[in-house]
């Protein structure tokens, strides 16, 4: 299930960035970036400089998607806390937390094992 984005986060992250522009853009690269692209082409990782830039943009878009998903998860967690959906731990009960988590994981695995059998 795709997370719902709150608080005005842009929803157009899934669009192909290369198709979002109707005109070509000129981009100036640093000499270091040019050297890295040239090396990538020589080593066969990229067909040409445009391929290298497209892959860089794809990575940037994926990073933005992950960032937005993280922000949505944080919003969801904040909403859960505001709704009182949390467990408070003291120093004494915190020691029990790893065991509680392990028990919940075992229970989930058992449910999935039964469902797939």
Backbone as a ProteinNet text record, in pm:
[ID]
protein_1_A
[PRIMARY]
XXXXXXXXXXXXXXXXXXXXXXXXXXXXXXXXXXXXXXXXXXXXXXXXXXXXXXXXXXXXXXXXXXXXXXXXXXXXXXXXXXXXXXXXXXXXXXXXXXXXXXXXXXXXXXXXXXXXX
[TERTIARY]
84	0	88.4	60.2	137.7	99.4	198.4	163.7	94.5	3.5	-66	21	42.8	126.5	40.3	80.3	6.7	79.9	17.9	78.5	141.3	75	117.5	235.9	275.6	387.9	349.5	441.4	408	375.8	282.9	242	293.1	376.2	418.7	554.2	597.5	728.9	738.8	626.9	631.4	641.5	637.3	647.8	791.7	807.6	940.8	994.9	1100.7	1155.9	1196	1247.7	1294.2	1178.7	1057.1	942.5	871.3	909.6	840.6	876.3	985.9	1028.8	1000.8	941.6	910.7	1031.5	1130.3	1248.6	1372.1	1478.1	1604.6	1667.4	1744.5	1812.2	1962.2	2031.9	2177.8	2221.6	2311.5	2360.5	2512.4	2567.4	2712.6	2760.7	2857.1	2913.4	3048.6	3082	3215	3315.9	3441.8	3543.6	3549.6	3528.2	3530.1	3415.9	3297.8	3184.7	3208.3	3265.1	3296.3	3393.3	3495.2	3591.8	3523.2	3432.5	3361	3273.5	3206.3	3122.4	3207.7	3318.9	3409.4	3460	3497.6	3544.2	3432.8	3311.4	3197.8	3170.7	3185.6	3166.9	3277.5	3401.5	3515.4	3501.7	3446.3	3431.7	3303.7	3224.8	3105	2981.8	2987	2870	2764.6	2806.9	2714.6	2742.5	2636.5	2653.3	2717	2669.7	2718.2	2688.8	2723.9	2705.1	2557.8	2470.5	2326.8	2276.3	2325.3	2286.5	2329.7	2449.6	2499.6	2413.6	2378.3	2295.2	2155.8	2099.2	1967.2	1969	2073.8	2082.7	2097	2171.9	2185.7	2050.7	1974.2	1842	1749.6	1757.4	1675.7	1707.4	1836.3	1875.3	1823.4	1828.3	1777.9	1627.5	1555.1	1410.3	1380.6	1453.3	1432.7	1460.7	1565.3	1594.8	1481.7	1425	1311.7	1190.3	1166.8	1054.9	1073.3	1193.9	1221.3	1205	1249.7	1237	1090.5	1007.9	865.3	795.7	836.7	779.3	817.5	940.9	983.7	903.4	886.9	807.6	663.5	607.3	470.8	465.3	567.7	572.9	583.7	662.7	675.7	543.7	473.1	341	245.8	248.7	161.8	195.8	325.3	367.2	321.8	335.8	291.3	140.6	64.8	-79.9	-114.4	-40.6	-64.5	-36.7	71.1	104	-4.3	-48	-153.9	-282.8	-307.2	-427.9	-411.3	-294.7	-271.7	-234.1	-194.5	-158.9	-9.7	30.7	170.7	178.5	294.8	320.8	433.7	411.7	518.6	600.9	731.1	821.7	897.6	920	1003.8	1139.6	1232.6	1363.2	1347.5	1253	1232.3	1169	1067.1	997.7	1073.2	1163.6	1241.4	1328.5	1374.6	1455.9	1376.3	1243.8	1157	1126.1	1151.5	1115.6	1172.4	1301.6	1352.1	1278.3	1246.9	1173.4	1031.5	966	831.6	832.9	932.6	944.1	966.6	1054.4	1081.3	954	875.9	750.7	652.8	641.8	551.3	597.7	728.6	781.4	751.3	769.9	741.1	593.6	506.7	363.1	329.9	390.6	365.8	416.5	535.8	590.4	500.7	445.8	356.8	230.9	176	57	88.7	204.5	242	271.2	329.9	360.6	231.3	131.2	1.7	-69.5	-60.1	-129.1	-68.3	62.6	126.6	130.2	88.7	89.9	-33.8
-117.6	0	123.7	214.7	337.5	432.9	492.8	582.6	708.2	757.5	882.2	997.1	1096	1208.4	1318.2	1369.4	1473.4	1605.9	1702.3	1831.5	1895.9	1884.3	1958.2	1899.6	1776.3	1716.7	1696.4	1720.9	1704.4	1559.3	1536.4	1401.6	1361.2	1441	1413.8	1343.5	1281.4	1217.7	1101	1035.1	917.5	949.5	1076.2	1110.2	1095.3	1060.4	1047.7	1188.3	1222.5	1357.6	1396.4	1301.7	1334.4	1375.6	1328.1	1364.5	1488.2	1535.4	1648.5	1779.9	1784.6	1908	1900	2005.9	2008.1	2051.7	2114.1	2161.3	2097.5	2094.2	2042.7	2145.9	2098.2	2187.6	2173.8	2284.5	2281.9	2274.9	2182	2164.2	2174.5	2258.6	2267.8	2172.1	2089.8	1994.6	2045.1	2006.6	2040.1	1952.1	1993.4	1907.7	1768.5	1761.5	1632.1	1543.3	1602.6	1525.1	1479.7	1567.7	1529.2	1412.2	1415.8	1305.8	1175.2	1182.3	1061.9	1006.3	1093.7	1048.7	986	1051.5	998.6	859.6	844.9	715.4	611.6	649.8	557.4	511.9	602.4	566.9	471.7	504.6	419.1	279.1	268.6	138.8	66.9	130.8	67.1	77.3	157.4	171.4	262.4	353.3	446.1	445	464.8	472.2	604.6	712.2	846.2	935.7	1064.5	1155.6	1173.9	1173.4	1187.2	1069.7	949.5	831.2	846.4	896.9	916.2	1017.8	1126.9	1230	1174.8	1098.7	1039.9	945.8	866.3	775.2	853.4	962.1	1045.9	1105.1	1149.5	1205.1	1096.1	977.1	866.1	837.4	840.4	819.2	930.7	1053.1	1166.5	1152.8	1113.9	1096	986.5	876.5	768.2	816.3	897.1	954.1	1043.3	1122.1	1207.9	1123.9	1015.7	926.2	867.4	822	765.6	871.3	993	1101	1129	1135.2	1161	1046.5	923.3	809.1	813.4	853.4	867	976.1	1090.8	1198.7	1154.4	1078.3	1027.6	931.3	846	753.7	829.5	935.5	1016.3	1085	1133.5	1192.3	1088.7	968.8	860.9	825.4	820.6	791.2	901.5	1026.9	1138.5	1131.6	1097.1	1082.7	970.4	859.2	747.5	788.4	862	907.7	1001.5	1095.2	1187.8	1114.2	1000.5	921.6	828.3	831.7	747.6	604.9	578.7	443.2	419.2	406.1	380.9	312.2	260.6	197.1	271.8	308.8	374.2	268.2	291.1	199.6	274.4	206.1	259.4	190.1	228.3	160.5	12.9	-20.1	-160.9	-238.8	-180.5	-253.2	-248.2	-153.2	-142.9	-266.4	-326.3	-447.2	-561.9	-560	-665	-643.9	-522.4	-488.4	-584.6	-619.2	-712.1	-845.6	-895.7	-1021.7	-1006.5	-893.4	-867	-857.4	-788.5	-774.5	-911.6	-991.7	-1126	-1210	-1201.5	-1277.1	-1233	-1102	-1051.8	-1098.4	-1098.8	-1144.7	-1292.8	-1373	-1516.4	-1539.2	-1461.3	-1475	-1438.4	-1330.8	-1291.9	-1397.5	-1452.5	-1556.6	-1679.4	-1713.9	-1829.8	-1807.4	-1686.1	-1654.5	-1664.6	-1610.6	-1616.1	-1759.3	-1838.3	-1977	-2055.1	-2029.4	-2097.3	-2052.4	-1925.8	-1872.1	-1924.9	-1947.9	-1991.7	-2143.4	-2214.7	-2362.3	-2416.5
0	0	0	-86.6	-98.7	13.5	82.5	192.2	141.9	224	192.1	241	158.1	196.1	254.2	369.8	439.8	430.8	491.3	518.7	395.9	283.5	165.2	90.4	118	45.9	-100.5	-193	-334.4	-366	-456.6	-492.8	-630.8	-694.3	-830.8	-836.6	-729.2	-724.5	-822	-850.4	-936.1	-1084.6	-1121.8	-1263.5	-1309.2	-1432.6	-1491.9	-1513.6	-1441.9	-1446.1	-1587.5	-1663.4	-1798.3	-1889.4	-1861.4	-1943.3	-1889.6	-1771.4	-1710.2	-1778.1	-1850.3	-1915.9	-2064.6	-2119.4	-2262.4	-2344.4	-2280.8	-2350.9	-2289.5	-2366.2	-2315.1	-2222.5	-2126.9	-2033.5	-2052.1	-2039.1	-2037.8	-1892.8	-1862.8	-1726.5	-1729.6	-1643.5	-1633.3	-1524.8	-1561.5	-1466.9	-1418.6	-1296	-1245.2	-1318.3	-1322	-1384.8	-1320.5	-1189.7	-1120.9	-1170	-1186.6	-1236.4	-1379.8	-1461.3	-1598.8	-1601.3	-1513.8	-1506.1	-1465.9	-1367.4	-1324	-1435.4	-1507.7	-1619.4	-1728.7	-1762.5	-1864.8	-1822.8	-1695.9	-1645.6	-1654.2	-1616.7	-1624.6	-1766.4	-1862	-2003.4	-2047.5	-2011.2	-2048.6	-1990.2	-1870	-1804.3	-1846.7	-1932.6	-1984.9	-1896.4	-1791.6	-1703.9	-1764.4	-1852.1	-1918.4	-2067.8	-2146.2	-2292.5	-2331.5	-2267.6	-2298.8	-2178.3	-2189.5	-2076.5	-2041.6	-2142.6	-2115.6	-2032.6	-2063.1	-1986.4	-1840.4	-1817.7	-1681.2	-1606.2	-1672.1	-1607.8	-1579.4	-1672.9	-1651.1	-1530.8	-1519.3	-1404.8	-1274.5	-1277.8	-1158.1	-1118.2	-1215.6	-1186.6	-1132.5	-1190.3	-1139.5	-993	-957.9	-817.9	-728.1	-777.9	-701.3	-678.9	-783	-770.2	-668.8	-674.2	-577.8	-435.7	-418.9	-286.9	-238.3	-328.4	-292.1	-254.2	-327.4	-296.4	-156.8	-127.9	4.8	113.8	85.5	183.3	212.4	107.6	126.4	200.1	170.8	242.4	390	418.9	557.7	627.9	562.5	622	646.9	553.6	571.8	689.6	704	817.7	949.4	948.7	1070.6	1104.1	1001.8	1024.3	1083.4	1027.5	1075.5	1220.3	1251.4	1389	1483.9	1442.1	1526.1	1548.8	1443.9	1458.2	1556	1548.9	1640.9	1785.3	1803.9	1939.5	1990.9	1904.3	1944.4	1977.2	1910.6	1935.9	2055.8	2119.5	2237	2204.9	2081	2038.3	2058.5	2182.4	2213.7	2349.4	2380.7	2509.8	2576.7	2700.7	2777.1	2847.4	2851.8	2918.9	3027.3	3137.7	3244.1	3233.6	3317.4	3314.8	3345	3430.7	3466.7	3351	3287.1	3180.2	3047.8	3032.8	2909.2	2888.1	2996.4	2985.3	2922.9	2938.2	2884.3	2735.2	2683.4	2545.8	2441.3	2442.1	2338.8	2338	2453	2460.3	2405.4	2437.3	2385.2	2232.7	2177.9	2031.9	1968.5	2027.2	1974.5	1975.6	2084.2	2091.9	1983.6	1959.8	1855.1	1717.4	1695.4	1566.2	1545.5	1647.9	1637.5	1607.6	1671	1647.3	1502.2	1450.6	1311.9	1214.8	1242.7	1156.6	1156.3	1270.9	1279.4	1197	1200.7	1121.9	972.8	931.3	789.6	745	834.8	801.4	780.2	863.6	849.5	721.5	690.7	573.9	444	442.7	318.8	306.2	409.6	405.2	338.2
[MASK]
+++++++++++++++++++++++++++++++++++++++++++++++++++++++++++++++++++++++++++++++++++++++++++++++++++++++++++++++++++++

